[in-house]
Amino acid sequence: MKKIVVGAFVLILAVAIASCGGRNVGGGSRGTATQKAPHGGFRFPQPPSVVTTSEERNAFIAAHYWDGFDFGDTTFLRSEEFRQTLFPNFVGFLSASPQPKADEAIKIVFAAIEKQDTAVWNLITDGFETFLYDPNSQLRSDELYITVLRSMLASDKLSEADRLRFEDRLSMAQRNRIGQPATDFVYTTWSGRQGRLYDIRSQWLILFFNNPGCHACAEIMEGFAQSPDIARRLADGSLKVLSVYPDADIKAWKEYYSHYPKAWINAWDKTQTLRGEELYDLKAIPSLYLLNKDRRVVVKDASEVGPIIQALDR
């Protein structure tokens, strides 16, 4: 089950973005940790006055976040201040930047740590894994992690065993990317009728991978039920929801079946192809996808309703 828990950096990141005129994801007064850290030579970058939009400011901060920083200070790299504040703060600015600018900022980090020993390289790449790959991270992003993985695989610091592991991880991350066609698959309904994802006709399709009795899954169902926009689109047929139970315990699914809305297409993966062939990355449940009328991915692997509703509103 996916439970979103990240450390104390949230306030710091929120304050920094808010001070730049961007969206406010938290509250509080400007914190000293964003201005200066006592170790590693860290100084919080100050965008010049000609940088005015929130996206430009976030991108500038991400690009210059580590200017003058001493990546050779392994004691500080292992400190709680670095791991729970400075590094996730940086990842937050990456997430708030345009993708090309975020990619550039990641490459700047790799250029810096490539000059360091393997211990430093491992500490930084482990940090990227924690915040961009771990399903428990609210900053998780396949798009950003793809850039990280490509940078890792371009390095000679990986062992052959690790190289194979991260090549496989990159392959999974590149499946069902935003803007690409979603992978088709066969589902089976309660009555035994089979259908295919691409046979469902609607302007929008929400693909909802879930498990019976999953608390976070129930929260998503409640979130959909409370959304007037979702209700309106379901009623006029412009939106459909394909709820899929991807596991093998059919008894548990049937016992829970009455909890699913009747307006949805409620199904399970009878052939166990989804997991067996790794058609979708299902290491964490629940997992939401929003697909457009051409069944291209608009939202990938969301763990809450918000990103779906926001994308529909756009």
Beta strands, then each sheet from edge to edge (+ up, - down):
strand 1: 186-189
strand 2: 194-196
strand 3: 204-209
strand 4: 239-245
strand 5: 265-268
strand 6: 287-291
strand 7: 297-302
sheet 1: 2+ 1- 5+ 4+ 3+ 6- 7+
end
